[in-house]
C-alpha cells in the first residue's frame, strides 16, 4: 500500500519493483548477519582489530596467527576458514 511505502527506508522502497516483499529479505539478511556475529569469539575479533594480519612481516613471524579460536581445533575440509574473515567479508559486501 502507499501508506506503507512512505515509512519504508529508501533502500527498501527502491527494491519494491524487483521484489515484492523487501522487508522479508531485510529480515532474512539481518538474521544471517546475527548468526555470523555470534560465531565470532570476542577474543578473535579483538586480536583481528589490534594486529595487522595482512602485513608480510606478520605472516613471516606468525604464520599461524590467522588461526581462529572460533574455528574447530581439528577443522574439517568444510570448516577450514576463519570466522572473523567471514565477518569482514560480509561487512565489505
C-alpha positions as CSV (number, residue, x, y, z in Angstrom):
1,X,0.0,0.0,0.0
2,X,1.0,3.6,-0.5
3,X,0.9,4.3,3.3
4,X,3.4,1.5,4.0
5,X,5.9,2.6,1.3
6,X,6.2,6.1,2.8
7,X,7.6,4.6,6.0
8,X,10.0,2.2,4.4
9,X,13.6,3.2,4.2
10,X,14.6,4.5,0.7
11,X,16.8,1.4,0.1
12,X,13.8,-0.9,0.6
13,X,11.4,1.3,-1.3
14,X,13.8,1.3,-4.3
15,X,13.8,-2.5,-4.4
16,X,10.0,-2.7,-4.4
17,X,9.9,-3.1,-8.2
18,X,12.4,-6.0,-8.0
19,X,11.0,-8.0,-5.1
20,X,7.5,-7.9,-3.7
21,X,8.5,-8.1,0.0
22,X,11.8,-6.3,0.6
23,X,11.1,-6.2,4.3
24,X,11.2,-10.0,4.4
25,X,14.6,-10.0,2.6
26,X,15.9,-7.5,5.0
27,X,14.8,-9.6,7.9
28,X,16.5,-12.7,6.5
29,X,19.7,-10.8,5.9
30,X,19.6,-9.4,9.4
31,X,19.2,-12.9,10.9
32,X,22.1,-14.2,8.8
33,X,24.3,-11.4,10.0
34,X,23.4,-12.0,13.6
35,X,24.3,-15.7,13.2
36,X,27.7,-14.6,11.8
37,X,28.3,-12.3,14.6
38,X,27.5,-15.0,17.2
39,X,30.1,-17.4,15.6
40,X,33.0,-15.0,16.2
41,X,34.6,-15.1,19.6
42,X,35.3,-11.6,21.1
43,X,39.0,-12.5,21.6
44,X,39.3,-13.4,17.9
45,X,37.8,-10.1,16.9
46,X,39.9,-8.1,19.3
47,X,43.0,-9.9,18.0
48,X,42.0,-9.0,14.5
49,X,41.5,-5.4,15.3
50,X,44.8,-5.0,17.2
51,X,47.1,-6.7,14.7
52,X,47.9,-6.0,11.1
53,X,47.3,-9.6,9.8
54,X,47.8,-8.5,6.2
55,X,51.4,-7.4,6.5
56,X,54.2,-9.6,5.1
57,X,56.2,-9.2,8.3
58,X,53.3,-10.6,10.3
59,X,53.0,-13.6,8.0
60,X,56.7,-14.3,8.3
61,X,56.9,-14.0,12.1
62,X,53.5,-15.6,12.9
63,X,52.4,-18.0,10.1
64,X,49.6,-19.4,12.2
65,X,48.3,-16.1,13.5
66,X,45.2,-16.2,11.4
67,X,44.1,-19.4,13.2
68,X,40.9,-18.6,15.0
69,X,39.5,-19.7,18.3
70,X,36.1,-19.7,16.6
71,X,37.3,-22.4,14.2
72,X,37.4,-26.0,15.4
73,X,40.8,-27.3,16.7
74,X,40.8,-30.0,14.1
75,X,38.9,-28.4,11.2
76,X,37.2,-30.5,8.6
77,X,37.6,-29.5,4.9
78,X,34.3,-27.6,5.1
79,X,35.2,-25.8,8.3
80,X,38.7,-24.7,7.2
81,X,38.1,-20.9,7.2
82,X,38.4,-18.0,9.6
83,X,35.1,-16.8,11.0
84,X,36.5,-13.3,11.6
85,X,37.3,-13.2,7.9
86,X,33.7,-14.2,7.1
87,X,32.6,-11.3,9.2
88,X,34.9,-8.8,7.5
89,X,33.9,-10.1,4.1
90,X,30.2,-9.6,4.9
91,X,30.9,-6.1,6.2
92,X,32.7,-5.2,3.0
93,X,29.9,-6.5,0.7
